[in-house]
Amino acid sequence: MKKGITGILSGCLLAFYIGIIMYVFFAVLHRDTLVNFTCAMAFELIGFLLLAGFIMGNILFQRIKTGFFVPLIVITVIYTILLHVVNIAFIAAIPTVFFVLINFCLLFIYCLLSMPMYIMGRK
């Protein structure tokens, strides 16, 4: 019962957060004039899936040890903030090649930091 309520509330907050970011991309930024929009949405989707996977996975499924889970969430939040800064602030300012490169480098650094914590937390 407790897991279900926690999962529902976390899911609602996550959906609200995704709604805010999508509002920024679709209503505030003029997406039809931005060449980097497709790439930005792909990396935002990856960020949403990672955040949802770690949070909802730990609530509903096998738990990660707290000593590994807290730094993992902190790193995920920092990655998400940096991802939003890159995707919202620089979406129209830099060429597509560099935009994709920055996003891939950011994702690589995130995976480099988070995957060992996730693997060790499951053991």
The first five atom37 places (N, CA, C, CB, O) and aatype in JSON, in Angstrom:
{
  "aatype": [12, 11, 11, 7, 9, 16, 7, 9, 10, 15, 7, 4, 10, 10, 0, 13, 18, 9, 7, 9, 9, 12, 18, 19, 13, 13, 0, 19, 10, 8, 1, 3, 16, 10, 19, 2, 13, 16, 4, 0, 12, 0, 13, 6, 10, 9, 7, 13, 10, 10, 10, 0, 7, 13, 9, 12, 7, 2, 9, 10, 13, 5, 1, 9, 11, 16, 7, 13, 13, 19, 14, 10, 9, 19, 9, 16, 19, 9, 18, 16, 9, 10, 10, 8, 19, 19, 2, 9, 0, 13, 9, 0, 0, 9, 14, 16, 19, 13, 13, 19, 10, 9, 2, 13, 4, 10, 10, 13, 9, 18, 4, 10, 10, 15, 12, 14, 12, 18, 9, 12, 7, 1, 11],
  "atom_mask": [
    [1, 1, 1, 1, 1],
    [1, 1, 1, 1, 1],
    [1, 1, 1, 1, 1],
    [1, 1, 1, 0, 1],
    [1, 1, 1, 1, 1],
    [1, 1, 1, 1, 1],
    [1, 1, 1, 0, 1],
    [1, 1, 1, 1, 1],
    [1, 1, 1, 1, 1],
    [1, 1, 1, 1, 1],
    [1, 1, 1, 0, 1],
    [1, 1, 1, 1, 1],
    [1, 1, 1, 1, 1],
    [1, 1, 1, 1, 1],
    [1, 1, 1, 1, 1],
    [1, 1, 1, 1, 1],
    [1, 1, 1, 1, 1],
    [1, 1, 1, 1, 1],
    [1, 1, 1, 0, 1],
    [1, 1, 1, 1, 1],
    [1, 1, 1, 1, 1],
    [1, 1, 1, 1, 1],
    [1, 1, 1, 1, 1],
    [1, 1, 1, 1, 1],
    [1, 1, 1, 1, 1],
    [1, 1, 1, 1, 1],
    [1, 1, 1, 1, 1],
    [1, 1, 1, 1, 1],
    [1, 1, 1, 1, 1],
    [1, 1, 1, 1, 1],
    [1, 1, 1, 1, 1],
    [1, 1, 1, 1, 1],
    [1, 1, 1, 1, 1],
    [1, 1, 1, 1, 1],
    [1, 1, 1, 1, 1],
    [1, 1, 1, 1, 1],
    [1, 1, 1, 1, 1],
    [1, 1, 1, 1, 1],
    [1, 1, 1, 1, 1],
    [1, 1, 1, 1, 1],
    [1, 1, 1, 1, 1],
    [1, 1, 1, 1, 1],
    [1, 1, 1, 1, 1],
    [1, 1, 1, 1, 1],
    [1, 1, 1, 1, 1],
    [1, 1, 1, 1, 1],
    [1, 1, 1, 0, 1],
    [1, 1, 1, 1, 1],
    [1, 1, 1, 1, 1],
    [1, 1, 1, 1, 1],
    [1, 1, 1, 1, 1],
    [1, 1, 1, 1, 1],
    [1, 1, 1, 0, 1],
    [1, 1, 1, 1, 1],
    [1, 1, 1, 1, 1],
    [1, 1, 1, 1, 1],
    [1, 1, 1, 0, 1],
    [1, 1, 1, 1, 1],
    [1, 1, 1, 1, 1],
    [1, 1, 1, 1, 1],
    [1, 1, 1, 1, 1],
    [1, 1, 1, 1, 1],
    [1, 1, 1, 1, 1],
    [1, 1, 1, 1, 1],
    [1, 1, 1, 1, 1],
    [1, 1, 1, 1, 1],
    [1, 1, 1, 0, 1],
    [1, 1, 1, 1, 1],
    [1, 1, 1, 1, 1],
    [1, 1, 1, 1, 1],
    [1, 1, 1, 1, 1],
    [1, 1, 1, 1, 1],
    [1, 1, 1, 1, 1],
    [1, 1, 1, 1, 1],
    [1, 1, 1, 1, 1],
    [1, 1, 1, 1, 1],
    [1, 1, 1, 1, 1],
    [1, 1, 1, 1, 1],
    [1, 1, 1, 1, 1],
    [1, 1, 1, 1, 1],
    [1, 1, 1, 1, 1],
    [1, 1, 1, 1, 1],
    [1, 1, 1, 1, 1],
    [1, 1, 1, 1, 1],
    [1, 1, 1, 1, 1],
    [1, 1, 1, 1, 1],
    [1, 1, 1, 1, 1],
    [1, 1, 1, 1, 1],
    [1, 1, 1, 1, 1],
    [1, 1, 1, 1, 1],
    [1, 1, 1, 1, 1],
    [1, 1, 1, 1, 1],
    [1, 1, 1, 1, 1],
    [1, 1, 1, 1, 1],
    [1, 1, 1, 1, 1],
    [1, 1, 1, 1, 1],
    [1, 1, 1, 1, 1],
    [1, 1, 1, 1, 1],
    [1, 1, 1, 1, 1],
    [1, 1, 1, 1, 1],
    [1, 1, 1, 1, 1],
    [1, 1, 1, 1, 1],
    [1, 1, 1, 1, 1],
    [1, 1, 1, 1, 1],
    [1, 1, 1, 1, 1],
    [1, 1, 1, 1, 1],
    [1, 1, 1, 1, 1],
    [1, 1, 1, 1, 1],
    [1, 1, 1, 1, 1],
    [1, 1, 1, 1, 1],
    [1, 1, 1, 1, 1],
    [1, 1, 1, 1, 1],
    [1, 1, 1, 1, 1],
    [1, 1, 1, 1, 1],
    [1, 1, 1, 1, 1],
    [1, 1, 1, 1, 1],
    [1, 1, 1, 1, 1],
    [1, 1, 1, 1, 1],
    [1, 1, 1, 1, 1],
    [1, 1, 1, 1, 1],
    [1, 1, 1, 0, 1],
    [1, 1, 1, 1, 1],
    [1, 1, 1, 1, 1]
  ],
  "atom_positions": [
    [[0.82, -1.2, 0.0], [0.0, 0.0, 0.0], [0.87, 1.26, 0.0], [-0.94, 0.0, 1.21], [0.62, 2.21, -0.75]],
    [[1.9, 1.25, 0.86], [2.77, 2.42, 0.97], [3.57, 2.64, -0.31], [3.71, 2.25, 2.16], [3.77, 3.78, -0.73]],
    [[4.03, 1.54, -0.93], [4.78, 1.65, -2.19], [3.9, 2.23, -3.29], [5.32, 0.28, -2.62], [4.36, 3.03, -4.11]],
    [[2.64, 1.83, -3.32], [1.73, 2.31, -4.35], [1.48, 3.8, -4.26], [0.0, 0.0, 0.0], [1.51, 4.5, -5.28]],
    [[1.25, 4.29, -3.06], [1.01, 5.73, -2.88], [2.27, 6.53, -3.22], [0.57, 6.03, -1.42], [2.2, 7.56, -3.89]],
    [[3.42, 6.04, -2.76], [4.68, 6.71, -3.07], [4.94, 6.7, -4.57], [5.85, 6.04, -2.33], [5.37, 7.71, -5.12]],
    [[4.68, 5.59, -5.22], [4.86, 5.5, -6.67], [3.94, 6.43, -7.43], [0.0, 0.0, 0.0], [4.35, 7.06, -8.4]],
    [[2.69, 6.51, -7.0], [1.72, 7.4, -7.66], [2.11, 8.86, -7.49], [0.3, 7.16, -7.11], [2.09, 9.62, -8.46]],
    [[2.47, 9.25, -6.28], [2.86, 10.64, -6.04], [4.15, 11.0, -6.79], [3.05, 10.88, -4.53], [4.25, 12.08, -7.37]],
    [[5.11, 10.1, -6.79], [6.35, 10.34, -7.53], [6.08, 10.42, -9.03], [7.39, 9.24, -7.24], [6.65, 11.26, -9.72]],
    [[5.22, 9.56, -9.52], [4.85, 9.58, -10.94], [4.15, 10.87, -11.32], [0.0, 0.0, 0.0], [4.4, 11.42, -12.39]],
    [[3.28, 11.37, -10.45], [2.59, 12.63, -10.73], [3.56, 13.81, -10.74], [1.49, 12.87, -9.69], [3.48, 14.67, -11.61]],
    [[4.48, 13.84, -9.78], [5.48, 14.91, -9.76], [6.39, 14.84, -10.99], [6.32, 14.83, -8.49], [6.75, 15.87, -11.56]],
    [[6.75, 13.64, -11.38], [7.58, 13.47, -12.57], [6.84, 13.91, -13.82], [8.03, 12.01, -12.71], [7.42, 14.56, -14.69]],
    [[5.56, 13.57, -13.92], [4.75, 14.0, -15.07], [4.59, 15.52, -15.09], [3.38, 13.33, -15.03], [4.62, 16.13, -16.16]],
    [[4.43, 16.13, -13.93], [4.33, 17.59, -13.84], [5.63, 18.25, -14.3], [3.99, 18.02, -12.4], [5.61, 19.24, -15.02]],
    [[6.76, 17.7, -13.88], [8.07, 18.2, -14.28], [8.25, 18.08, -15.79], [9.19, 17.44, -13.54], [8.71, 19.03, -16.43]],
    [[7.91, 16.94, -16.35], [8.02, 16.74, -17.8], [7.1, 17.72, -18.53], [7.67, 15.27, -18.18], [7.47, 18.25, -19.58]],
    [[5.92, 17.96, -17.98], [4.99, 18.92, -18.58], [5.56, 20.33, -18.6], [0.0, 0.0, 0.0], [5.38, 21.05, -19.58]],
    [[6.24, 20.73, -17.53], [6.85, 22.06, -17.48], [7.92, 22.19, -18.56], [7.46, 22.33, -16.09], [7.96, 23.19, -19.28]],
    [[8.78, 21.19, -18.66], [9.86, 21.25, -19.65], [9.29, 21.23, -21.08], [10.85, 20.08, -19.46], [9.78, 21.95, -21.95]],
    [[8.28, 20.42, -21.31], [7.67, 20.39, -22.65], [6.99, 21.72, -22.97], [6.65, 19.24, -22.75], [7.0, 22.16, -24.12]],
    [[6.39, 22.36, -21.97], [5.79, 23.69, -22.19], [6.86, 24.69, -22.61], [5.07, 24.18, -20.9], [6.65, 25.49, -23.52]],
    [[8.01, 24.63, -21.94], [9.1, 25.54, -22.3], [9.54, 25.3, -23.74], [10.3, 25.36, -21.34], [9.75, 26.25, -24.5]],
    [[9.67, 24.02, -24.12], [10.14, 23.72, -25.47], [9.1, 24.07, -26.53], [10.5, 22.26, -25.58], [9.46, 24.59, -27.59]],
    [[7.83, 23.81, -26.28], [6.82, 23.99, -27.32], [6.19, 25.38, -27.32], [5.74, 22.96, -27.17], [5.84, 25.89, -28.38]],
    [[6.02, 26.01, -26.14], [5.33, 27.29, -26.1], [6.27, 28.48, -25.99], [4.37, 27.3, -24.94], [6.04, 29.51, -26.62]],
    [[7.32, 28.35, -25.2], [8.22, 29.48, -24.99], [9.23, 29.59, -26.13], [8.95, 29.35, -23.65], [9.38, 30.65, -26.74]],
    [[9.93, 28.48, -26.4], [10.86, 28.47, -27.53], [10.07, 28.23, -28.81], [11.98, 27.38, -27.34], [9.13, 27.44, -28.83]],
    [[10.43, 28.9, -29.84], [9.72, 28.7, -31.11], [10.4, 27.55, -31.86], [9.72, 30.01, -31.99], [11.38, 27.75, -32.57]],
    [[9.86, 26.37, -31.67], [10.51, 25.14, -32.16], [10.61, 25.06, -33.68], [9.76, 23.95, -31.65], [11.51, 24.41, -34.2]],
    [[9.72, 25.71, -34.38], [9.74, 25.62, -35.83], [10.92, 26.39, -36.44], [8.44, 26.15, -36.4], [11.26, 26.17, -37.6]],
    [[11.53, 27.27, -35.68], [12.67, 28.03, -36.21], [14.01, 27.47, -35.75], [12.55, 29.48, -35.78], [15.05, 28.0, -36.14]],
    [[14.02, 26.43, -34.95], [15.26, 25.91, -34.37], [15.69, 24.63, -35.08], [15.08, 25.65, -32.87], [14.92, 23.67, -35.16]],
    [[16.92, 24.62, -35.6], [17.41, 23.44, -36.3], [17.83, 22.34, -35.32], [18.58, 23.81, -37.18], [17.82, 21.16, -35.69]],
    [[18.19, 22.7, -34.11], [18.65, 21.73, -33.13], [17.51, 21.14, -32.28], [19.67, 22.37, -32.22], [17.77, 20.43, -31.31]],
    [[16.28, 21.44, -32.63], [15.16, 21.03, -31.8], [15.04, 19.51, -31.71], [13.88, 21.61, -32.34], [14.81, 18.99, -30.61]],
    [[15.18, 18.79, -32.8], [15.03, 17.33, -32.79], [16.09, 16.69, -31.9], [15.13, 16.77, -34.21], [15.78, 15.78, -31.13]],
    [[17.3, 17.16, -32.01], [18.39, 16.63, -31.18], [18.13, 16.95, -29.71], [19.74, 17.21, -31.62], [18.32, 16.1, -28.84]],
    [[17.71, 18.16, -29.42], [17.43, 18.55, -28.04], [16.32, 17.68, -27.45], [17.04, 20.03, -27.96], [16.41, 17.27, -26.29]],
    [[15.28, 17.42, -28.22], [14.17, 16.59, -27.72], [14.62, 15.15, -27.5], [12.98, 16.62, -28.69], [14.17, 14.51, -26.55]],
    [[15.49, 14.64, -28.34], [16.0, 13.27, -28.15], [16.79, 13.16, -26.85], [16.88, 12.86, -29.34], [16.61, 12.2, -26.1]],
    [[17.66, 14.12, -26.59], [18.44, 14.07, -25.36], [17.58, 14.37, -24.13], [19.6, 15.05, -25.44], [17.84, 13.83, -23.05]],
    [[16.58, 15.22, -24.27], [15.65, 15.45, -23.16], [14.87, 14.17, -22.84], [14.66, 16.6, -23.5], [14.64, 13.86, -21.67]],
    [[14.47, 13.44, -23.86], [13.77, 12.17, -23.65], [14.67, 11.17, -22.92], [13.3, 11.59, -25.0], [14.21, 10.46, -22.02]],
    [[15.95, 11.12, -23.3], [16.89, 10.24, -22.6], [17.0, 10.67, -21.14], [18.28, 10.28, -23.28], [17.02, 9.82, -20.25]],
    [[17.09, 11.96, -20.89], [17.16, 12.46, -19.52], [15.92, 12.13, -18.71], [0.0, 0.0, 0.0], [16.02, 11.75, -17.55]],
    [[14.74, 12.28, -19.33], [13.5, 11.93, -18.64], [13.44, 10.45, -18.3], [12.29, 12.32, -19.5], [13.04, 10.07, -17.2]],
    [[13.84, 9.62, -19.25], [13.82, 8.17, -19.01], [14.79, 7.76, -17.91], [14.15, 7.42, -20.3], [14.47, 6.9, -17.1]],
    [[15.97, 8.35, -17.88], [16.92, 8.05, -16.82], [16.39, 8.46, -15.46], [18.25, 8.75, -17.09], [16.46, 7.69, -14.5]],
    [[15.86, 9.66, -15.38], [15.31, 10.15, -14.11], [14.14, 9.3, -13.65], [14.87, 11.6, -14.25], [14.06, 8.92, -12.48]],
    [[13.24, 9.0, -14.56], [12.08, 8.16, -14.21], [12.51, 6.75, -13.85], [11.07, 8.12, -15.38], [11.97, 6.15, -12.92]],
    [[13.46, 6.21, -14.58], [13.92, 4.86, -14.3], [14.54, 4.71, -12.94], [0.0, 0.0, 0.0], [14.26, 3.75, -12.22]],
    [[15.38, 5.66, -12.56], [16.03, 5.56, -11.26], [15.05, 5.79, -10.12], [17.17, 6.56, -11.17], [15.08, 5.07, -9.12]],
    [[14.2, 6.78, -10.25], [13.28, 7.09, -9.16], [12.2, 6.02, -9.04], [12.63, 8.47, -9.38], [12.0, 5.46, -7.96]],
    [[11.5, 5.74, -10.13], [10.4, 4.78, -10.06], [10.91, 3.35, -9.86], [9.56, 4.85, -11.34], [10.26, 2.54, -9.2]],
    [[12.08, 3.05, -10.43], [12.65, 1.72, -10.25], [13.0, 1.43, -8.81], [0.0, 0.0, 0.0], [12.82, 0.31, -8.34]],
    [[13.5, 2.43, -8.11], [13.85, 2.22, -6.71], [12.62, 2.15, -5.83], [14.77, 3.33, -6.23], [12.65, 1.5, -4.78]],
    [[11.54, 2.79, -6.21], [10.32, 2.75, -5.41], [9.57, 1.45, -5.64], [9.42, 3.95, -5.75], [9.14, 0.81, -4.68]],
    [[9.41, 1.04, -6.89], [8.54, -0.07, -7.21], [9.24, -1.43, -7.3], [7.87, 0.2, -8.49], [8.6, -2.46, -7.08]],
    [[10.52, -1.45, -7.6], [11.22, -2.71, -7.81], [12.31, -2.9, -6.77], [11.8, -2.78, -9.21], [12.26, -2.33, -5.68]],
    [[13.31, -3.7, -7.13], [14.41, -3.97, -6.23], [15.13, -2.67, -5.86], [15.39, -4.96, -6.85], [15.44, -1.85, -6.73]],
    [[15.37, -2.5, -4.59], [15.95, -1.26, -4.08], [17.47, -1.24, -4.24], [15.58, -1.07, -2.62], [18.15, -2.26, -4.15]],
    [[17.96, -0.04, -4.49], [19.4, 0.21, -4.5], [19.76, 0.66, -3.08], [19.8, 1.31, -5.58], [18.98, 1.34, -2.42]],
    [[20.93, 0.27, -2.61], [21.37, 0.67, -1.28], [21.42, 2.19, -1.19], [22.75, 0.07, -0.95], [21.81, 2.86, -2.14]],
    [[21.02, 2.72, -0.04], [20.9, 4.16, 0.14], [22.22, 4.89, -0.08], [20.37, 4.46, 1.53], [22.24, 5.99, -0.63]],
    [[23.33, 4.27, 0.35], [24.64, 4.89, 0.16], [25.01, 5.09, -1.29], [0.0, 0.0, 0.0], [25.83, 5.95, -1.61]],
    [[24.42, 4.31, -2.19], [24.66, 4.46, -3.63], [23.52, 5.23, -4.3], [24.82, 3.09, -4.28], [23.74, 5.9, -5.31]],
    [[22.31, 5.13, -3.75], [21.15, 5.74, -4.38], [21.18, 7.27, -4.28], [19.88, 5.21, -3.75], [20.88, 7.96, -5.26]],
    [[21.54, 7.79, -3.12], [21.54, 9.25, -2.94], [22.54, 9.94, -3.88], [21.86, 9.6, -1.48], [22.16, 10.9, -4.55]],
    [[23.8, 9.48, -3.95], [24.7, 10.13, -4.92], [24.26, 9.93, -6.37], [26.12, 9.59, -4.74], [24.48, 10.8, -7.22]],
    [[23.64, 8.8, -6.65], [23.13, 8.56, -7.99], [22.04, 9.56, -8.36], [22.59, 7.13, -8.11], [22.03, 10.08, -9.48]],
    [[21.15, 9.83, -7.45], [20.1, 10.82, -7.69], [20.7, 12.22, -7.81], [19.04, 10.79, -6.57], [20.28, 13.0, -8.66]],
    [[21.68, 12.54, -6.97], [22.33, 13.85, -7.04], [23.0, 14.03, -8.4], [23.37, 14.01, -5.9], [22.87, 15.09, -9.02]],
    [[23.71, 13.02, -8.87], [24.37, 13.1, -10.18], [23.33, 13.21, -11.29], [25.27, 11.86, -10.41], [23.53, 13.95, -12.25]],
    [[22.22, 12.49, -11.17], [21.16, 12.55, -12.17], [20.52, 13.93, -12.21], [20.09, 11.49, -11.89], [20.23, 14.45, -13.29]],
    [[20.31, 14.53, -11.05], [19.73, 15.89, -11.0], [20.71, 16.9, -11.61], [19.38, 16.28, -9.54], [20.29, 17.78, -12.36]],
    [[21.99, 16.78, -11.29], [22.98, 17.69, -11.87], [23.04, 17.52, -13.38], [24.38, 17.43, -11.25], [23.11, 18.51, -14.11]],
    [[23.0, 16.26, -13.85], [22.99, 16.02, -15.3], [21.74, 16.65, -15.94], [23.02, 14.49, -15.59], [21.83, 17.25, -17.0]],
    [[20.61, 16.5, -15.29], [19.37, 17.05, -15.84], [19.42, 18.57, -15.91], [18.17, 16.6, -14.98], [18.98, 19.16, -16.89]],
    [[19.96, 19.19, -14.87], [20.07, 20.65, -14.88], [21.02, 21.11, -15.99], [20.57, 21.17, -13.52], [20.7, 22.04, -16.73]],
    [[22.18, 20.46, -16.11], [23.11, 20.83, -17.18], [22.51, 20.57, -18.56], [24.41, 20.04, -17.03], [22.74, 21.34, -19.49]],
    [[21.75, 19.49, -18.68], [21.09, 19.18, -19.95], [20.09, 20.28, -20.32], [20.37, 17.83, -19.86], [20.02, 20.69, -21.48]],
    [[19.33, 20.75, -19.35], [18.37, 21.82, -19.63], [19.08, 23.12, -19.99], [17.45, 22.04, -18.43], [18.64, 23.85, -20.88]],
    [[20.17, 23.41, -19.31], [20.92, 24.63, -19.63], [21.43, 24.57, -21.06], [22.1, 24.82, -18.64], [21.3, 25.53, -21.82]],
    [[22.02, 23.44, -21.43], [22.55, 23.3, -22.79], [21.42, 23.35, -23.8], [23.33, 21.98, -22.93], [21.52, 24.04, -24.81]],
    [[20.35, 22.62, -23.55], [19.27, 22.51, -24.55], [18.42, 23.77, -24.66], [18.39, 21.35, -24.22], [17.91, 24.06, -25.74]],
    [[18.25, 24.5, -23.59], [17.4, 25.7, -23.67], [18.23, 26.94, -24.03], [16.67, 25.91, -22.33], [17.79, 27.75, -24.84]],
    [[19.4, 27.08, -23.43], [20.18, 28.29, -23.65], [20.94, 28.27, -24.98], [21.15, 28.48, -22.52], [21.06, 29.31, -25.63]],
    [[21.44, 27.11, -25.38], [22.3, 27.05, -26.55], [21.64, 26.43, -27.77], [23.53, 26.28, -26.22], [22.32, 26.16, -28.76]],
    [[20.34, 26.19, -27.73], [19.68, 25.48, -28.82], [19.78, 26.25, -30.14], [18.21, 25.23, -28.47], [19.87, 25.63, -31.2]],
    [[19.76, 27.55, -30.09], [19.82, 28.34, -31.33], [21.18, 29.01, -31.53], [18.73, 29.39, -31.33], [21.42, 29.62, -32.57]],
    [[22.06, 28.89, -30.53], [23.3, 29.67, -30.58], [24.47, 28.95, -31.24], [23.68, 30.05, -29.2], [25.39, 29.61, -31.72]],
    [[24.45, 27.63, -31.28], [25.61, 26.91, -31.8], [25.2, 25.99, -32.95], [26.29, 26.1, -30.68], [24.03, 25.61, -33.05]],
    [[26.15, 25.64, -33.81], [25.84, 24.74, -34.93], [25.44, 23.34, -34.43], [27.05, 24.63, -35.87], [25.78, 22.95, -33.32]],
    [[24.73, 22.63, -35.26], [24.2, 21.32, -34.9], [25.29, 20.33, -34.52], [23.39, 20.76, -36.05], [25.11, 19.56, -33.57]],
    [[26.39, 20.33, -35.21], [27.47, 19.38, -34.93], [27.99, 19.57, -33.51], [28.61, 19.55, -35.95], [28.18, 18.6, -32.78]],
    [[28.23, 20.8, -33.12], [28.73, 21.07, -31.77], [27.66, 20.83, -30.71], [29.24, 22.49, -31.67], [27.96, 20.4, -29.6]],
    [[26.42, 21.11, -31.06], [25.3, 20.88, -30.14], [25.18, 19.39, -29.81], [23.99, 21.4, -30.75], [25.02, 19.02, -28.64]],
    [[25.25, 18.55, -30.82], [25.19, 17.1, -30.61], [26.42, 16.63, -29.84], [25.09, 16.35, -31.97], [26.3, 15.79, -28.95]],
    [[27.58, 17.16, -30.17], [28.8, 16.78, -29.47], [28.75, 17.14, -27.99], [30.01, 17.46, -30.12], [29.14, 16.33, -27.14]],
    [[28.27, 18.31, -27.66], [28.14, 18.71, -26.26], [27.18, 17.79, -25.52], [27.66, 20.18, -26.15], [27.46, 17.37, -24.4]],
    [[26.06, 17.47, -26.15], [25.09, 16.58, -25.51], [25.65, 15.18, -25.31], [23.81, 16.51, -26.34], [25.44, 14.57, -24.27]],
    [[26.37, 14.66, -26.3], [26.97, 13.33, -26.17], [28.06, 13.32, -25.09], [27.56, 12.88, -27.5], [28.15, 12.36, -24.32]],
    [[28.87, 14.36, -25.03], [29.91, 14.43, -24.0], [29.28, 14.51, -22.61], [30.82, 15.66, -24.24], [29.77, 13.86, -21.68]],
    [[28.23, 15.27, -22.47], [27.53, 15.37, -21.19], [26.93, 14.03, -20.79], [26.42, 16.43, -21.27], [27.02, 13.64, -19.63]],
    [[26.33, 13.32, -21.75], [25.76, 12.0, -21.46], [26.86, 10.99, -21.13], [24.94, 11.51, -22.66], [26.67, 10.14, -20.26]],
    [[27.99, 11.06, -21.81], [29.1, 10.16, -21.54], [29.64, 10.36, -20.12], [30.22, 10.36, -22.56], [29.87, 9.39, -19.4]],
    [[29.83, 11.6, -19.73], [30.32, 11.88, -18.37], [29.32, 11.41, -17.33], [30.6, 13.39, -18.2], [29.7, 10.86, -16.3]],
    [[28.03, 11.61, -17.61], [27.01, 11.14, -16.69], [27.06, 9.61, -16.56], [25.61, 11.59, -17.17], [27.01, 9.08, -15.45]],
    [[27.14, 8.92, -17.67], [27.21, 7.45, -17.62], [28.48, 6.97, -16.94], [27.12, 6.87, -19.04], [28.46, 5.97, -16.22]],
    [[29.57, 7.66, -17.17], [30.84, 7.32, -16.55], [30.77, 7.42, -15.02], [31.95, 8.22, -17.08], [31.39, 6.63, -14.31]],
    [[30.01, 8.38, -14.53], [29.86, 8.55, -13.08], [28.76, 7.68, -12.48], [29.58, 9.99, -12.78], [28.91, 7.19, -11.36]],
    [[27.67, 7.49, -13.2], [26.51, 6.85, -12.59], [26.48, 5.32, -12.72], [25.28, 7.39, -13.19], [25.99, 4.65, -11.82]],
    [[27.0, 4.78, -13.79], [26.9, 3.34, -13.98], [27.63, 2.52, -12.91], [27.45, 2.97, -15.33], [27.06, 1.54, -12.43]],
    [[28.84, 2.88, -12.51], [29.46, 2.11, -11.42], [28.66, 2.17, -10.11], [30.87, 2.61, -11.16], [28.58, 1.18, -9.39]],
    [[28.08, 3.33, -9.83], [27.26, 3.44, -8.61], [26.02, 2.56, -8.7], [26.86, 4.9, -8.36], [25.63, 1.92, -7.73]],
    [[25.4, 2.55, -9.85], [24.2, 1.74, -10.03], [24.52, 0.25, -9.91], [23.56, 2.04, -11.4], [23.79, -0.49, -9.26]],
    [[25.61, -0.17, -10.53], [25.99, -1.6, -10.49], [26.35, -2.01, -9.06], [27.18, -1.87, -11.44], [25.92, -3.07, -8.6]],
    [[27.13, -1.19, -8.38], [27.52, -1.53, -7.01], [26.33, -1.46, -6.04], [28.63, -0.59, -6.54], [26.28, -2.21, -5.07]],
    [[25.39, -0.58, -6.3], [24.22, -0.46, -5.45], [23.29, -1.64, -5.56], [0.0, 0.0, 0.0], [22.56, -1.95, -4.61]],
    [[23.29, -2.32, -6.69], [22.43, -3.5, -6.89], [22.98, -4.73, -6.21], [22.26, -3.78, -8.37], [22.22, -5.65, -5.89]],
    [[24.29, -4.78, -5.97], [24.91, -5.97, -5.38], [24.61, -6.09, -3.91], [26.4, -5.96, -5.58], [25.05, -7.04, -3.26]]
  ]
}
